[in-house]
Each structure stands twice: as structure tokens, then as C-alpha cells.
């Protein structure tokens, strides 16, 4: 089993749609969780951290379920500029592991 | 405060040559990570280093690949006797020392092409 697994994608959605990505992790001792965004041929950039209580940043909502070892990212009212690959990241003792990423394409 | 600096941005090598990729972390960061990304694939962890120490190299091939992060100077990822399958984007990331909930800051990557 992979350390971090994500929805395979790709997701093709119209502008304004709501889309959700899922991620599961295998190490129950993992301590911190993040979502990163990667545009084509560019470096990954932090989108948001994921907290146990769930957190929201504008149109983006992240949820963590430690019991199920599951993380989610919800994007509301999607924009063309949201098109990218979204990477789930899990950290344990400063050791960071990335999921393979889920590609999102938002179409007019 | 400059970000994570990687050089070169593009590196072309012929099969059998050596490739050296450099990474200077952000100022004050003592943790460095190297990742490899093949076309149309996700980031694959290679190695995690702190100053003068390799903490986790479980993602790095046992042969031909090595990494270091000396007390002075950048972190170096070295690939000896490169083969076509080594062609990929290699990303370096750094994070601050010793805090929980650490965030990674990435360099722009080195695109290695093996002819």
C-alpha cells in the first residue's frame, strides 16, 4: 500500500462547479497534513494546511479524519485558474510524503 | 530573503556522464528534501537531509545516486553514469528546523535530460 494515496483523476469540471478530492494515508502516527498545488512544469506551492477541526480559506475547505486516516479538499465555485494538480502531503517527524496528485481542469 | 535556489534549471547529459544538481535552502532552513518527478507523474520522495546528516534515503536508488548537505554550501544530488530513465524534473525543498506543522518551500527544479 502506498504511503499517501489520492483520487486518480483527472477531474474535468465546468466553471462554478464544486469539486472534492480525497486522500488517504497509511501511517497512523502522521502529525501534519497539507494540500499543495502544482501548475504544469512548475514547483509545488502550499495551498493550505489541514487541521483536525477542519479549516476554510475562501472557496477552499480542508477536512481531516484521523480515525479513518483520510483528508479531503473541497473547492467551491471553481475558476479557470484553479486548473492544476493538487497534491496531498503527509508529515511525520519532519519526513514529508506526497501523493501522486489529482489533476483538475476547469472548463468555460 | 531569497527562496530555495536550484541550479542549473536545465541540465543535459549523455548516457554515462555524471549529473550534479545543487540546492541552496532558504536562509535559516536546515532541512532539505529531494524529490523526482517523471512526466505526467507525481512527486516521488528521494532523500531527506539535515546539515551533514542523511536522515532518510529510502526513496533513493542504491546505485549511482548520492546526496549530501555539507556544513557549508548547498545540498548536492549526484547521479553517476546517467541513463535515459534518469530524465526527470528534480525538485528540492527546505523547511525550518524543529517545528511541528512544517511547511515545505520548493525550488524551481532542475530538468535533467539524458541523451
Boltz contact constraints between the chains, C-beta under 6 A:
constraints:
  - contact:
      token1: [A, 32]
      token2: [B, 101]
      max_distance: 6.0
  - contact:
      token1: [A, 43]
      token2: [B, 91]
      max_distance: 6.0
  - contact:
      token1: [A, 43]
      token2: [B, 106]
      max_distance: 6.0
  - contact:
      token1: [A, 43]
      token2: [B, 108]
      max_distance: 6.0
  - contact:
      token1: [A, 43]
      token2: [B, 109]
      max_distance: 6.0
  - contact:
      token1: [A, 44]
      token2: [B, 106]
      max_distance: 6.0
  - contact:
      token1: [A, 46]
      token2: [B, 103]
      max_distance: 6.0
  - contact:
      token1: [A, 94]
      token2: [B, 31]
      max_distance: 6.0
  - contact:
      token1: [A, 95]
      token2: [B, 48]
      max_distance: 6.0
  - contact:
      token1: [A, 95]
      token2: [B, 56]
      max_distance: 6.0
  - contact:
      token1: [A, 96]
      token2: [B, 104]
      max_distance: 6.0
  - contact:
      token1: [A, 97]
      token2: [B, 45]
      max_distance: 6.0
  - contact:
      token1: [A, 98]
      token2: [B, 43]
      max_distance: 6.0
  - contact:
      token1: [A, 100]
      token2: [B, 42]
      max_distance: 6.0
  - contact:
      token1: [A, 101]
      token2: [B, 42]
      max_distance: 6.0
